[in-house]
Amino acid sequence: MTGNGKYRTEGEQVSRDYREGKISLQTLVDIFESYVDARESENAPDFEELRGAWFPIEIVNAVRWDDPAKASKNETAVREFIQEFLELLP
């Protein structure tokens, strides 16, 4: 995955797929983590900031696994975290 804007384009599609129920939050977390890992392997200066934006999504995902009843209660926060992550993608 290289090329300016490709991460953002793909990330926005992943986000849409999540909102439409086509993929789980776990899948979104895994895909977004792969973007962070790819940026790190490219020695991109933004990878630490991306990881920092990815981490809250991972935490919410872990909370959902521990207590599925909280899923609907934190959906607004999840979408905000996702948007923050997308805004950082090149």
Backbone torsions as a table, in degrees:
resi	resn	phi	psi	omega
1	MET	NA	98.9	174.3
2	THR	-133.5	171.3	179.5
3	GLY	107.0	134.2	-177.2
4	ASN	-64.2	126.0	176.6
5	GLY	92.9	-15.4	-177.4
6	LYS	-64.7	-42.4	178.7
7	TYR	-60.1	-45.0	-178.0
8	ARG	-64.8	-45.4	179.7
9	THR	-59.1	-48.0	179.1
10	GLU	-65.7	-41.2	-179.7
11	GLY	-62.2	-40.3	177.9
12	GLU	-64.6	-37.7	177.3
13	GLN	-66.7	-41.4	177.6
14	VAL	-61.0	-42.7	178.4
15	SER	-61.3	-44.6	177.5
16	ARG	-61.2	-43.7	179.5
17	ASP	-60.3	-39.4	177.6
18	TYR	-64.9	-49.7	-178.9
19	ARG	-59.7	-34.3	-179.2
20	GLU	-84.9	0.4	177.7
21	GLY	78.3	15.4	-179.6
22	LYS	-80.0	-26.2	177.9
23	ILE	-134.4	158.3	178.9
24	SER	-84.7	166.1	175.3
25	LEU	-62.4	-36.4	178.6
26	GLN	-60.2	-42.5	178.6
27	THR	-63.8	-44.0	177.1
28	LEU	-58.6	-46.0	179.7
29	VAL	-58.4	-45.2	-179.3
30	ASP	-63.4	-42.6	-179.9
31	ILE	-66.2	-46.5	179.5
32	PHE	-62.8	-37.4	177.3
33	GLU	-64.2	-35.4	178.5
34	SER	-64.4	-33.7	175.8
35	TYR	-64.7	-44.2	179.5
36	VAL	-61.6	-46.2	-179.9
37	ASP	-62.7	-39.9	178.8
38	ALA	-64.5	-43.4	178.5
39	ARG	-63.0	-37.8	177.6
40	GLU	-64.3	-43.6	-179.5
41	SER	-67.7	-23.7	175.5
42	GLU	-82.4	-0.7	-175.9
43	ASN	57.9	35.1	179.1
44	ALA	-74.7	138.8	-177.3
45	PRO	-69.0	-13.8	-176.6
46	ASP	-92.2	-0.9	-172.0
47	PHE	-63.5	-34.9	-179.7
48	GLU	-68.2	-39.8	177.2
49	GLU	-65.4	-40.3	176.3
50	LEU	-62.0	-44.2	179.3
51	ARG	-61.7	-39.8	177.8
52	GLY	-62.7	-34.6	178.1
53	ALA	-78.4	-29.5	178.8
54	TRP	-72.6	-36.9	-171.6
55	PHE	-56.8	-43.7	178.7
56	PRO	-61.3	-32.4	177.3
57	ILE	-65.7	-42.7	178.1
58	GLU	-62.6	-40.4	179.8
59	ILE	-63.4	-47.0	179.1
60	VAL	-60.8	-40.3	177.7
61	ASN	-60.3	-43.5	179.1
62	ALA	-64.2	-39.6	178.2
63	VAL	-62.4	-40.1	179.0
64	ARG	-62.5	-38.1	178.2
65	TRP	-65.6	-38.2	179.8
66	ASP	-73.3	-35.9	-176.1
67	ASP	-145.1	84.5	-177.1
68	PRO	-57.1	-22.8	179.4
69	ALA	-64.1	-21.2	-179.5
70	LYS	-82.2	-7.4	-174.8
71	ALA	-56.7	-49.5	-177.6
72	SER	-72.1	-25.5	-178.4
73	LYS	-73.1	-26.0	-176.3
74	ASN	-112.7	14.5	-178.2
75	GLU	-62.9	-38.0	178.6
76	THR	-61.6	-44.5	178.4
77	ALA	-63.4	-41.1	179.4
78	VAL	-58.5	-47.3	-178.4
79	ARG	-65.2	-34.8	176.2
80	GLU	-66.5	-43.9	178.0
81	PHE	-61.4	-42.0	179.3
82	ILE	-62.0	-45.0	-179.8
83	GLN	-62.4	-41.7	177.7
84	GLU	-60.8	-41.2	178.8
85	PHE	-64.5	-46.5	-179.1
86	LEU	-59.3	-38.6	-178.5
87	GLU	-64.7	-21.2	179.5
88	LEU	-90.3	-15.3	-177.6
89	LEU	-68.6	139.1	176.7
90	PRO	-76.4	NA	NA
